[in-house]
Amino acid sequence: MTIIVSVFLRGYRGKTIDFAQVSHHHRTTISHFLNHGKWNDIALQDTLKSSVIQIIYQEAQRSGQPIFCIVDDTIASHAKPSSQALHPIEAAYFHQSHLKRRQDYGHQVVSVMLSCNGIVLNYAVILYDKSKSKIQIVQEIAKELPIAPVISYFLCDSWYTSAKVMDSFIQKGYYTIGALKTNRIIYPCGIRQKASEFALHLRKSDPKVNLVTVGGREFYVYRYEGELNGIPNAAVIFSYPREAFGESKALRIFLSTNVGMSTQEILDTYTRRWPIELFFRQSKSKLALDKYQIRSKQGIQRYWLIMSLAHYLCCTCKGSYCTFEEGYSHLQKQIKEE
């Protein structure tokens, strides 16, 4: 509770000195609690996951609306330690940052969110420590989810549109809608070809090229249905902004394993993964996801778990679901008054 209460203090940075401001104990005691304390963090993690599943799956049964399982990753950046450092941060590596377009040193966080009918909750944050691939991490997440009570969707970027991941999710009632890398292989008319090479032959005058509006912007799109490597049949949407048709750097490709959906429905559904981007921003600005001062791998994982609990409390603190920002302001006001 000391750590959670400290989240709502002005200037919170996730450092042990922040925790000590609302504790009768020295900051080293709180540091020991995270790094070496004998408490059952697995029980907390399982309870939190069960609560999220209960809320989301009950909402799906009540409303008949699909569940969205949203997966993405981000980097909690840290300064690279000196080669002379006696106690470097554990499990920190160089990772490719899509935002910075270069290698970035720190911890990579794989996050999983569940959403239904406007309710969005964080299900898990997992440290990618290279002991297993991110594909394996997400496969394990799919295996632990209950079977969806309605047709539901796994939403992801191009890193996770793997046949293995899609197979794991379809077994739980989740179709996949995700981005594709432009070098993925497709088979138009049975001819093996990179998607980017196929896109070079598209023309605005092609009767299968249409103009659609997604999120207030217009895009030229082309739909391919057929085989990909490891995937017997899927809908693949080639997309260019209206003002950049034919420009290779502007090409975006999306996939849906539910070929019964229209192109408009596929693109609109893909935009439903936006809450995970908000979650990363909120976690970094309010929950110190990239500012914590913890060195041990166990301490970092426990800290992330407690921050997940803080996020959950913000979203449920009013007795019914609210946004994180609303809940954060509500709890911050309550704590100040006390």
N, C-alpha and C positions, 0 to 999 in steps of 0.2 A: 504493500500500500504506500510505503514511503516513496518508492520509485515512481509509482503511478501518479501520486499527488504532485511530485516535483515536475511532471510533464507540463502542468498548467501554470508554472511560474514564468514570469517574464524573463526572457533571455535564456531559456532552457537549451542546453547544448549536449545533454546526454553524458555529462562528466560526473565523476563521483562527488565532486564538490557541489554540484547541483542537488544531488540526492541528500547530502548532509545538511542542507539548509532547512529541511523539514524533518530531521531525525535527531533523536537524542544520542545517537551513536556516532562514533568517529567515522569518517568517510572510508577508512580502510576496512571497517566492519562490513559495510555495504559492498565494497569491492570483493571481499572474501565470500559474501553471500552469493554473488554472481559467479565467481570463478571456481570456488571450491565448496560452497555450502551444500549440506546434505538435505536436499529437498527434492521432491518428486516432480521435476519439470515435465516429464512424459505424461503424468496424470493431468497436469494443467493443459498441455497441448491437446490431449485426447478429448478433454471436456470442452475446450473451446471449439474444436472441430465438430464435435457432436451437436453443440448448440447452433452452430452456423448451418449445418445440414438440416437440423430440425426446422429452423425458421424458413429456409429457402425451399425445402421440399414440401413443407406444409402449404406455403404460399402457392407453389406450382399446382398442388392438388386442389386448392381452393379456387384459384383463378383460371386454371387451365392454360396459363401462359408458360412458354418454354423457360427452362433453366439455361443460363449461360455460364459455362465454366471458362474463365478467362485466365490465360497464362502469359507471363512476360518476365523479363529480368532487367535488372538495373545494377549499377556499380556504386558501392559506397567507397568513394575515393579516399585514399590516404597518402601521405608523403612517403616516398620510398625510403626505408631505413638505411642508415649508414652501414657499411660492411663491418664496422666496429661495434654496432649496437649489441648490447648484452642480452636484451629482451625484446626482440622484434615481435610485431603483431603476428599471431599465428594465422595460418590458412589464407594469407593475403598473396595474391599473384597479379601478374599482368593480364588484363582482359581487353578484348577489342571493344572500344566504346563507339557505338553508332552515332551518338550525339557529338562527341569530340573528334570522331573520324581518325582515331589513333589508339594506340595501346594506353590503357589507364591502369594504374596500380591500386589495388584495394580488394574488397570483398565483393563477389558477385552474388546478388540476391535473386533467387527464383521465387516469384510470388504467384499465388493461386487465389482467385476471387470467384465467388459464386453470386449470381445475380438472378432475380426473377421479379417481374412486374414492378420495377423501380426500386426494389430492395437490393442493395449491393453490400456484401460483407466479405472481409478478408478471411480466407480459409486457412492459408498456410504461407509462411515465409521460410525458405530453405536455403541454407548456405551451400553454394556450389564450390566444393573444395577439390574437385578433380578426382575424387575417389570413385565417382561414377559419373557418367555423362548426363547432360541435361535431359536428353531423350529418356534415359533410364529413370531419372527423377520424376518426370511427368508421367511416364508409364505407371510408376508406383502410385502416384496420386490417383490416376484413373482407376486402378484396381481397388483402392480403398473406398471409392465413392459408391453409394447405393445405386441401384438401377433407377434411372429417371422415370417418374410417373407419367410424363408426357414427352413428346418429341422435343429434344433439347440439343444444344449446340456447344461445341468446344471451339473457342475463338483464340487465335494465336497469330504471331507474326511468322515470317518465312523460316525461322530457325526450327520451329516445332511441327511443320507440315511434313512429318515423316510417316511413312506407311505403318510403321510399328506403333506410333502414337495414335494414329487414326483407328487402327484395329482395336487398340486397348479401349478407346472411348466408344466406338460403335457397340462394343459388347455391353456397355452400360447405358445404351440408348441415346448417345450423343453423336450427331453428325459433326463433321469438321467444316468450319469456314475459316480460311486463313490466307495469308499472303504467300506467294510463291517467289522463289528466286528466278531471275530471268534466264538462268542457264538450265532450268529443269527441262527434261526431255518429254516431248509429246509425240503423238503419232497421227498427224492429220493424213487422211487417206492411206493409212498404214505405213507412212514414210517417217522414219525416225529423224527427229529434228529438234534443235534447241528452241525453246519458246521465243527467245530474243531474235533468232534468225527468221522464224515464222512471222513475227511481228513486222519485219521489214517489208513484207509483201502486202500489208493491209493498206487500203485506200479509203478515203471518205466516201467515195462513190460505190463501194461494195455494199450490196443490199443488206448484208449482215452486220454492217457497222452502224450503230445507232447512237443518238445523243441522249444521255440521261442526266438527271439532276440528283446529286447526293450531297446532303449537308449544305445546300445553298449554292453549290458549285456545279458547273456543267462538265461532263466528260464524254468523250467518244469511247464507245466500248464495242468489243467483238467477243462473241461467245463460242468457245470450242467445247464440244462434249466428246469424250472418248478416253482412251488409255493414257496413263502416265506410268513411268517405271514404278512397279510395285503396287499400282492402283488400277484395277481393271476398268473403272468407269467413274468419271467425275466431270463437273462443269468447271471450265477454266475461263475466267473473264480477263481479257486484255483491256487495259484502261489508259487513256491519255487525257490530260486536261484539255479543254476545248482549244485553248490558245497555244498548245504545244504538241499537236498531233504529229506523230512520226518522229519526234525527238527521242533518241534512245535513252537519255538520262531521265526523261519524264515518264517512261513506261512503268506501269505498275500492274502486277498480275495477281489475281485472287482465285482461290479454289473453293469449291463446295462439293462435299461428297453426297449431298442431297440434290440430285439432278432435277427433282421435281420443282425446285424453287425457280422463280423468274430471276433474270439478271438484276432487276431493281431490288428484289427481296434479298438477294445475296449481298449486294453492296450495302444496303441499309442495315442488314444484320451485322456485317463486319464492323460498322461504326459503333456497335454496342460494346466493343472492347475498350472504348475510351476511358471508362472508370478506372482501369488499372493504371493508366498514365496519371490520372488525378491522385490515385493512392500513392504513387511514388513521390509526386510533388508534395503532398501533404505529409508523408512520412519523413521527408527530408527537411521540410520547413518547420513542422510542429513536433515530430517525434525523434529528431536528431539521427535519422538513419545513416547519415554520412558524417556525423560529428562526434560519435561516442568515443570515449577514452577507455577502451577495454582491450586487453591484449590476448587473453586466452581464447581458444576456439569455443570452449564450453561457455565461457562468460558471454561471448558475443551472441551465441545461439540463444542463451537464456534471456539476454537483453532484448533481442528481436521478438522473442515469445511474449515478454511482458509488454512490449510496445504493441504487439498484435492484440493483446488483451485490452490495452488502453484504447486502441482504435475501435474494438468491438463495443466497449463501454460507451464511447462517444456516440456510436450509431444506435444504441438501444437504451440510452439513459432516460429518455422521456416516457418509457413504458411502451412505446411503439417505435417503429423504425423512423430515424431521421438521418439527414446527411451527416457526415463526419464534422463538417464545419459548424453546423447548427449545434450538434452535441458537444463539440469542443468549447464553443462559446458559453453554452449552458452550464457545463461543469466548471469552467474557469470562473464564472460568476458565482456559483455556489461556494467554491473553495475560498474565494476572496472574502465572501460574506462571513464564512466561518472563522 
